[in-house]
Amino acid sequence: MTVNLVIGTQWGDEGKGKVVDFFSGDAEYVVRFQGGNNAGHTIKVENEIYKLHIIPSGVIQGKIGVIGNGCVLDPLVLLKEITELKKRNINPQLLISDRVNIIMPYHKILDGADEKILGDKKIGTTNRGIGPCYSDKIARKGIRVIDLINEESLKSKLEMIIPIKQKIFKVYGINKILDLNKICETYLDFGKKLKKFIRPTHIYLSNSIKDGKNILLEGAQGSLLDVDFGTYPYTTSSHVIAAGSSIGTGIGMKNINEIIGIMKAYTTRVGEGPMPTELFDEEGVYLQKKGNEFGTTTSRPRRCGWLDLVIVKHSCIISSITKLAVTKLDVLNRLKKVKICTDYILDGKKINFLPADINEVNKCKPVYKEFEGWSEINKNCKNFSDLPKNAKKYLRFIEEKLDTPINIVSIGPGRKETIIN
């Protein structure tokens, strides 16, 4: 039995979809443990490209996908994804935790209203209702998926919640009347369509561990978006780090064998918030275009910069990462020089950690180590030794600075464009 965990070490978009798909071959269950359809995972198999937002990536390989209790779920998005996969001859095997919180219409309305009021201080959310849904969960005013198959429970909760939301709408100046009966009818219909998937998934996973089956836990976003350890308040609303996988699935930490941290060979970020190594010159444009850095979920262009090892080290520490997977190394092809940020300068002093104060992070200036570039990586490389000499130096430096071995190197978007070290 193995339980492996895959998490992002930067601000998301590290290529987790491809790595999860790669590891899914040996797993029976692939489990999403946090986030909602604000995340997007892209998987390329031969000439086919799949873009998933809430369904676990392992379903592409025919594995059982589990949406864990730490997620929030928009039923309409899930049903659309299921339909799209079926059109492509993939009938996803799914289990949904009976404890998953549901994204309701008022969550999406309030998400957009918050961002509008914040103006130039906006968080940069995807406006999909994720944050307001998690807020209601913590405030104990959430609708859970189990409520969608219990009319009395759903109606009772909505009768309590909707008057509160209407008063909040008034404060925000939102001229919208929520139709309790229509919402109840719509979401009970979702419940009928999803009922066959709803299970106490923590029991299923516990029994599977006892039976010696392999489980792969799949994080969404990246560790620097964690609500506690990310660049708060410019974060997501859930726990992205390794400990969040236990909270979001019911699998105890002692059962996790490997914690695999995914990192791009450079750094990107979508939305607002500080990014010390962000590039505003032609090199930043090169990375954006060559890396096709546009959001899977939002299509927003990603901000690009040199690899920041301060934030990756931060992620390795808080999640006890045991192995690294480096993606998009090929994007750095043909650059004469490449750089890695090893430390920051803050108020004239060198530091090697990420400050908690967002204002201090904004003031941090990167300290770089420069490397000679390499011409082109052969897409048929199968071994680490086949990589260009300077690419190997670049990777070995990362291993040394992070004191963590690199297990996987991705040299292209395809499943086969992967080197096992």
Secondary structure as UniProt FT lines:
FT   STRAND          3..8
FT   HELIX           16..23
FT   HELIX           24..26
FT   STRAND          29..32
FT   TURN            37..38
FT   STRAND          41..45
FT   TURN            46..47
FT   STRAND          48..52
FT   HELIX           57..61
FT   STRAND          64..67
FT   TURN            69..70
FT   STRAND          71..73
FT   HELIX           75..87
FT   TURN            88..89
FT   STRAND          93..97
FT   TURN            98..99
FT   STRAND          101..102
FT   HELIX           105..118
FT   HELIX           119..121
FT   HELIX           130..138
FT   TURN            139..140
FT   HELIX           145..149
FT   HELIX           151..172
FT   HELIX           180..194
FT   HELIX           195..197
FT   STRAND          198..199
FT   HELIX           201..210
FT   TURN            211..212
FT   STRAND          215..218
FT   HELIX           223..225
FT   TURN            227..229
FT   TURN            232..233
FT   HELIX           242..247
FT   TURN            248..249
FT   HELIX           253..255
FT   STRAND          258..264
FT   STRAND          267..269
FT   TURN            276..277
FT   HELIX           282..290
FT   TURN            291..292
FT   TURN            296..298
FT   STRAND          303..305
FT   STRAND          307..308
FT   HELIX           309..319
FT   STRAND          323..327
FT   HELIX           329..332
FT   TURN            333..334
FT   STRAND          337..346
FT   TURN            347..348
FT   STRAND          349..351
FT   HELIX           358..363
FT   STRAND          365..372
FT   TURN            379..380
FT   HELIX           384..386
FT   HELIX           389..402
FT   STRAND          406..410
FT   TURN            415..416
FT   STRAND          418..420
//
